[in-house]
Amino acid sequence: MKLLLNSELFEYDIRGLLMAFYPKQKFETDEAAADSDFLRMQYTETDACLHLEMTLCDGGRTAEKDIDITPEKDRAAAKTAVKQALYTLLSGHSGKTLPWGTLTGIRPTKIPMAMLKAGASEEAIRAHMEGELYCSPGKTTLATEIAKRELALLDTIDAENGYSLYVGIPFCPSICLYCSFSSFALSAYKDLVWDYLHAVVRELAWVQETFKGRPLNSIYFGGGTPTTLSAEQLDFLCNEIVTRFDLSDVREWTVEAGRPDSVTEDKLRVLKKYPVSRISVNPQTMHQKTLDLIGRRHTVDEVLNTYRLARAQGFDNINMDLIVGLPGESKEDVEETIRRVTELDPDNVTIHSLALKRAARLNLHLDEYEGYLMENSDEIMDMCREYLRGIGEEPYYLYRQKNMAGNQENVGYARPGKEGVYNILIMEEVQTIVACGAGTVTKRVYPDGRIERCDTVKEVRLYIDKIDEMIERKKKLFSED
């Protein structure tokens, strides 16, 4: 389908809504006249405002919508008006509604959180989210419920003066079909792991010096798969943390042990030697045929054994990640997975909706999986919620991504006191997070809420070679000048 725009005004949001309504459609921008299906958005400037004409042509059918907007006076209101008009046009054309209405951003809980902070009632939040943003009642309730829990937890943390530390380990046993993270198969980089860790330590030394005296609230080892490192390498990295940083204010230290095929008893013993308080053991699904299809080279039995091994080592805060919308999985398949996971009784569970990112192999070779069902729905997400509430877990953080199955979301569930502190801090963007390692992004949050970022290069060899430049990027970001 052609997307014909005579202005870049709100193009990002326009594309987001189009992709939400028509997830399998590709939209090409072409200023030439379209001789096939197209959406044309024509802005005409008048004395008082801009006039927008929308025309949707699909298979010989056309639908039109006209509105007047005033972006110069109130850009936010103008964007809302454009999205409302486009949503109405697309909903009428497609015959469907979206669970999150016109919202296309990744942090929908920021809306009820801001309103709660301003003293708004839940009725006012509902009126805004359902009446103006066209969110469903269920998603409005979910976002508001999570915002209240996040606010309660954030009240216990000095987010403004403190900071969090992220350490990226970009190695995995193999690369999953849906993965778009900065991850590399360990087999290709095993000779560089120690060099990589020493480069990370140089970044950590800079953080140690620069943030001396500021409370460190959370530590997160992510990736990739941190437990791809050997027990000796994990011990080396953890020891660098405890010797360089004051951990007296640390509320949580998470290490992702996400791939069961990367976890051994001696690695768990190393993590337990240090104050690592939370680990993730991530099955994604409990169906072997799906694990084989998506490139996770482990078995369901390995998931079960790893979980039990972690419990035996004394870990009392274990997270498990699941993905809904994996190729070929039905509602019944998802229910079988969530049933088996809740029988294990983990302390927190994150339900992810499959998101097809551009760099993922699943997206790059989508035609090869055309016959596979990749869907999600309110019904499936509600079913997962009921199973998790049955073991005492409630939703505590949420985020969304582009091209999510069923226009759904990712939701973290936890028992009271077991919430992932780092997850809330990074989602709500209320605290500076210093990230070390290849492909990581450091985020500086200023007292006025302004945010600035700097990243590191993704490729491992380049990161090692340019470590001085990576540190200089951080120095520039945190320079008082």
Steps between C-alpha positions, in 0.01 A plus 500: 500500500620852419520759777467843340591790730557863411647567846708315759264623773426209738631247245643275776160470668322454169725209409457349845122491469514361146728219611273426796190466281676321213797313653578298187480795262803693373464874453715675242531878494457625146426860409387399152133436432396156613338268252426235761401486868607806694450721803532867413536764771490852359565800725377840378598814688229760570497825697397337828634146480597205288230306319561128460331282243540122534412267217531123522469298182504124524389262230287766334337608827566848635442668833568862586538712813553876541619681815644837599806503727718769660844352570660841552272577797476154653706227335387229745131573438561513125673162506214354701249634246694354206530160666134499599395577142736240353393240754133558416574473129705180532265341752202561274688362202643191672203428725721457807613693805838497674542411869722804554304732275708780349800438728812401306772575758682242710411639845121538529513489881663845495157646425316380812816549707523868404129548564521329840795720595294806404219387728260369235237247598480156345174613338685786330772262382239266357320787325826613339635161397171357376331817377794678334756228436246226421664244733289201597366492859720198575824669391407819683448302820828311449705816436350681801549202730866472399558876531377493859735211588794671333437825683489317833834329430667816365405682820748274681795586270700823467484479122626854442824471696561130446588306187482149360767294326448279195769259379448350155634155411431464126564126469245219464521125442308564173289783358124461529281548195319806642805668658609850399723578798875557482575130531766278346542124501772417750663254261614788277638716783622259770863612453400862567296458818779585743604802293138609500470467878815702556358775277178498703706531819661815361152648460410386852810674636383826344150453649653426840693825498233721344207385716687472829271615781175449308277210612496202265142366503502206258738288294397303194708252301324458165586420143516272321525238771734581792519136604664422167812609687691227679483471879850651519398794281181560698702496820745753354222739394299473822814556705569820305153624598530428872852641529431819304153603617326571828203260497333621818219673305454226238139382502552233238777326305360307205690256280324357197554125487253499216623203300483175699767356271744759638443429870700260714509433872844658538382821328200523732731439794718791387200735474379392842842581646429864418191705597316415177137516608304423183557276198300425186450148367314551175319214326302727256282194434462153646451337160803324357389533137488880540836516678654308210334727245614828656860389548515456877729204527376367828225268611197547721660261748805728518270789596353294782839377619655850495212646697521228764879535516466873564251437778732244651779760504274727707380755244168636628424748221483321165344657192380306194432660161234369263413612146146498363459493123787267417471328160237228494380534858128509578318620811504142626878484456543823698273368775707182526815712537358735764353207691834320516685818595262590782534146634870580552393801711755763384512832683441712192402436140517727198249443221637630170301546182709400201636813329643463152786747489674580175830336592348173621551196275130420538415834340771484235377158384132541583388335176650172623257503795192619315304188591562541872249666729661795684217658693407637839181643648339653808362155575845341513653781705208491744541123532868542591408767753252272674750216526760734651258656743425145607856475638487844663661710226374841383606716203767754595657630176406519134643607169415471134690461174430540132343212309380317809277199448138605547598861581559378855778571753772358724400473865708409803326322789639451848414416855507796741861586577636307200447769234789565264626841617720554194208427267294780652789746503584449135140501381395814683826683419528662841860405578838518331612159377867454416551217253831327433575257219450464127167616359385662825337841543568729796216731595550818704186631668516863611306642798259675263419169328711566191676188368820468299658179375824360368562156359790265447584318179334160459771287345721333761838552329420862426393556860828357630705707256310822572452469875673834564255669262207328673614640834544845346138487383390448859730774625342741254148397600568557870710810458351789695578725206 
